[in-house]
Amino acid sequence: MNPYSVKPLPSDIQASLADKFRKLRRAQGYSQEEMAKRSGVSLGSLKRFENSGQISLESLLKLSHLLDRLDDFKSVFVQGEDMNRIEKLFKS
């Protein structure tokens, strides 16, 4: 994280996503090879993602679908009233 900024950098978020993904993949019992084969994402792309956080959106969505986490992307660009409803759900 940039020591002069309160907000995380894109590279910080990439690293965090890659770490969370790796832990979830392992928790669900997938090897990298099996995950790549079942998702249709190349093994090289999967390894690069887990090591550097770099991946195409399409590949990330394919991997997320296999882990049953595709719905997590529905709130990425939510604004206004929709965001207020989501915040209320989490506060309840």
CNS distance restraints for C-alpha pairs under 8 A (distance, minus, plus):
assign (resid   1 and name CA) (resid   5 and name CA) 7.74 0.50 0.50
assign (resid   1 and name CA) (resid   8 and name CA) 5.59 0.50 0.50
assign (resid   1 and name CA) (resid   9 and name CA) 6.13 0.50 0.50
assign (resid   1 and name CA) (resid  12 and name CA) 6.04 0.50 0.50
assign (resid   2 and name CA) (resid   6 and name CA) 7.80 0.50 0.50
assign (resid   2 and name CA) (resid   8 and name CA) 7.02 0.50 0.50
assign (resid   2 and name CA) (resid   9 and name CA) 6.87 0.50 0.50
assign (resid   8 and name CA) (resid  12 and name CA) 5.87 0.50 0.50
assign (resid   8 and name CA) (resid  13 and name CA) 6.81 0.50 0.50
assign (resid   9 and name CA) (resid  13 and name CA) 6.57 0.50 0.50
assign (resid  10 and name CA) (resid  14 and name CA) 6.14 0.50 0.50
assign (resid  11 and name CA) (resid  15 and name CA) 6.17 0.50 0.50
assign (resid  11 and name CA) (resid  53 and name CA) 7.69 0.50 0.50
assign (resid  12 and name CA) (resid  16 and name CA) 6.20 0.50 0.50
assign (resid  13 and name CA) (resid  17 and name CA) 6.04 0.50 0.50
assign (resid  14 and name CA) (resid  18 and name CA) 6.15 0.50 0.50
assign (resid  14 and name CA) (resid  52 and name CA) 7.47 0.50 0.50
assign (resid  14 and name CA) (resid  53 and name CA) 4.54 0.50 0.50
assign (resid  14 and name CA) (resid  54 and name CA) 6.92 0.50 0.50
assign (resid  15 and name CA) (resid  19 and name CA) 6.19 0.50 0.50
assign (resid  15 and name CA) (resid  52 and name CA) 6.53 0.50 0.50
assign (resid  15 and name CA) (resid  53 and name CA) 5.12 0.50 0.50
assign (resid  16 and name CA) (resid  20 and name CA) 6.15 0.50 0.50
assign (resid  16 and name CA) (resid  53 and name CA) 7.89 0.50 0.50
assign (resid  17 and name CA) (resid  21 and name CA) 5.96 0.50 0.50
assign (resid  17 and name CA) (resid  53 and name CA) 6.86 0.50 0.50
assign (resid  18 and name CA) (resid  22 and name CA) 6.11 0.50 0.50
assign (resid  18 and name CA) (resid  49 and name CA) 6.13 0.50 0.50
assign (resid  18 and name CA) (resid  50 and name CA) 4.91 0.50 0.50
assign (resid  18 and name CA) (resid  51 and name CA) 7.28 0.50 0.50
assign (resid  18 and name CA) (resid  52 and name CA) 7.37 0.50 0.50
assign (resid  18 and name CA) (resid  53 and name CA) 5.04 0.50 0.50
assign (resid  19 and name CA) (resid  23 and name CA) 6.30 0.50 0.50
assign (resid  19 and name CA) (resid  50 and name CA) 6.75 0.50 0.50
assign (resid  20 and name CA) (resid  24 and name CA) 6.17 0.50 0.50
assign (resid  21 and name CA) (resid  25 and name CA) 6.00 0.50 0.50
assign (resid  21 and name CA) (resid  50 and name CA) 7.53 0.50 0.50
assign (resid  22 and name CA) (resid  26 and name CA) 6.19 0.50 0.50
assign (resid  22 and name CA) (resid  50 and name CA) 6.31 0.50 0.50
assign (resid  23 and name CA) (resid  27 and name CA) 6.02 0.50 0.50
assign (resid  24 and name CA) (resid  28 and name CA) 6.18 0.50 0.50
assign (resid  24 and name CA) (resid  67 and name CA) 7.77 0.50 0.50
assign (resid  25 and name CA) (resid  29 and name CA) 6.41 0.50 0.50
assign (resid  25 and name CA) (resid  30 and name CA) 5.52 0.50 0.50
assign (resid  25 and name CA) (resid  31 and name CA) 7.51 0.50 0.50
assign (resid  25 and name CA) (resid  35 and name CA) 7.89 0.50 0.50
assign (resid  25 and name CA) (resid  67 and name CA) 7.24 0.50 0.50
assign (resid  26 and name CA) (resid  30 and name CA) 5.65 0.50 0.50
assign (resid  26 and name CA) (resid  31 and name CA) 6.99 0.50 0.50
assign (resid  28 and name CA) (resid  67 and name CA) 7.74 0.50 0.50
assign (resid  30 and name CA) (resid  34 and name CA) 6.01 0.50 0.50
assign (resid  30 and name CA) (resid  35 and name CA) 5.78 0.50 0.50
assign (resid  31 and name CA) (resid  35 and name CA) 6.07 0.50 0.50
assign (resid  32 and name CA) (resid  36 and name CA) 6.08 0.50 0.50
assign (resid  32 and name CA) (resid  43 and name CA) 6.91 0.50 0.50
assign (resid  32 and name CA) (resid  46 and name CA) 7.11 0.50 0.50
assign (resid  32 and name CA) (resid  47 and name CA) 7.42 0.50 0.50
assign (resid  33 and name CA) (resid  37 and name CA) 6.22 0.50 0.50
assign (resid  33 and name CA) (resid  43 and name CA) 6.25 0.50 0.50
assign (resid  34 and name CA) (resid  38 and name CA) 6.03 0.50 0.50
assign (resid  35 and name CA) (resid  39 and name CA) 5.93 0.50 0.50
assign (resid  35 and name CA) (resid  63 and name CA) 7.53 0.50 0.50
assign (resid  35 and name CA) (resid  66 and name CA) 7.96 0.50 0.50
assign (resid  36 and name CA) (resid  40 and name CA) 5.85 0.50 0.50
assign (resid  36 and name CA) (resid  41 and name CA) 4.96 0.50 0.50
assign (resid  36 and name CA) (resid  42 and name CA) 5.55 0.50 0.50
assign (resid  36 and name CA) (resid  43 and name CA) 5.17 0.50 0.50
assign (resid  36 and name CA) (resid  46 and name CA) 6.63 0.50 0.50
assign (resid  37 and name CA) (resid  41 and name CA) 6.87 0.50 0.50
assign (resid  37 and name CA) (resid  42 and name CA) 7.39 0.50 0.50
assign (resid  37 and name CA) (resid  43 and name CA) 7.69 0.50 0.50
assign (resid  38 and name CA) (resid  66 and name CA) 7.61 0.50 0.50
assign (resid  39 and name CA) (resid  62 and name CA) 5.74 0.50 0.50
assign (resid  39 and name CA) (resid  63 and name CA) 5.75 0.50 0.50
assign (resid  39 and name CA) (resid  66 and name CA) 6.23 0.50 0.50
assign (resid  40 and name CA) (resid  62 and name CA) 7.36 0.50 0.50
assign (resid  41 and name CA) (resid  45 and name CA) 6.63 0.50 0.50
assign (resid  41 and name CA) (resid  46 and name CA) 6.77 0.50 0.50
assign (resid  41 and name CA) (resid  59 and name CA) 5.92 0.50 0.50
assign (resid  41 and name CA) (resid  62 and name CA) 7.26 0.50 0.50
assign (resid  41 and name CA) (resid  63 and name CA) 7.42 0.50 0.50
assign (resid  42 and name CA) (resid  46 and name CA) 6.37 0.50 0.50
assign (resid  43 and name CA) (resid  47 and name CA) 6.11 0.50 0.50
assign (resid  44 and name CA) (resid  48 and name CA) 6.04 0.50 0.50
assign (resid  45 and name CA) (resid  49 and name CA) 6.10 0.50 0.50
assign (resid  45 and name CA) (resid  55 and name CA) 6.63 0.50 0.50
assign (resid  46 and name CA) (resid  50 and name CA) 6.31 0.50 0.50
assign (resid  46 and name CA) (resid  55 and name CA) 7.74 0.50 0.50
assign (resid  47 and name CA) (resid  51 and name CA) 6.11 0.50 0.50
assign (resid  48 and name CA) (resid  52 and name CA) 5.70 0.50 0.50
assign (resid  48 and name CA) (resid  53 and name CA) 6.93 0.50 0.50
assign (resid  48 and name CA) (resid  54 and name CA) 6.32 0.50 0.50
assign (resid  48 and name CA) (resid  55 and name CA) 7.32 0.50 0.50
assign (resid  49 and name CA) (resid  53 and name CA) 4.36 0.50 0.50
assign (resid  49 and name CA) (resid  54 and name CA) 4.79 0.50 0.50
assign (resid  49 and name CA) (resid  55 and name CA) 5.37 0.50 0.50
assign (resid  55 and name CA) (resid  59 and name CA) 6.54 0.50 0.50
assign (resid  55 and name CA) (resid  60 and name CA) 6.44 0.50 0.50
assign (resid  56 and name CA) (resid  60 and name CA) 6.23 0.50 0.50
assign (resid  57 and name CA) (resid  61 and name CA) 6.13 0.50 0.50
assign (resid  58 and name CA) (resid  62 and name CA) 6.29 0.50 0.50
assign (resid  59 and name CA) (resid  63 and name CA) 6.21 0.50 0.50
assign (resid  60 and name CA) (resid  64 and name CA) 6.03 0.50 0.50
assign (resid  61 and name CA) (resid  65 and name CA) 6.01 0.50 0.50
assign (resid  61 and name CA) (resid  70 and name CA) 6.52 0.50 0.50
assign (resid  62 and name CA) (resid  66 and name CA) 6.49 0.50 0.50
assign (resid  63 and name CA) (resid  67 and name CA) 6.48 0.50 0.50
assign (resid  64 and name CA) (resid  68 and name CA) 6.12 0.50 0.50
assign (resid  64 and name CA) (resid  69 and name CA) 4.94 0.50 0.50
assign (resid  64 and name CA) (resid  70 and name CA) 5.16 0.50 0.50
assign (resid  65 and name CA) (resid  69 and name CA) 5.74 0.50 0.50
assign (resid  65 and name CA) (resid  70 and name CA) 4.89 0.50 0.50
assign (resid  70 and name CA) (resid  74 and name CA) 7.83 0.50 0.50
assign (resid  72 and name CA) (resid  76 and name CA) 7.79 0.50 0.50
assign (resid  74 and name CA) (resid  78 and name CA) 7.78 0.50 0.50
assign (resid  78 and name CA) (resid  82 and name CA) 6.19 0.50 0.50
assign (resid  78 and name CA) (resid  83 and name CA) 5.68 0.50 0.50
assign (resid  79 and name CA) (resid  83 and name CA) 5.06 0.50 0.50
assign (resid  80 and name CA) (resid  84 and name CA) 6.41 0.50 0.50
assign (resid  81 and name CA) (resid  85 and name CA) 6.35 0.50 0.50
assign (resid  82 and name CA) (resid  86 and name CA) 6.35 0.50 0.50
assign (resid  83 and name CA) (resid  87 and name CA) 6.14 0.50 0.50
assign (resid  84 and name CA) (resid  88 and name CA) 6.21 0.50 0.50
assign (resid  85 and name CA) (resid  89 and name CA) 6.35 0.50 0.50
assign (resid  86 and name CA) (resid  90 and name CA) 6.55 0.50 0.50
assign (resid  87 and name CA) (resid  91 and name CA) 6.28 0.50 0.50
assign (resid  88 and name CA) (resid  92 and name CA) 6.20 0.50 0.50
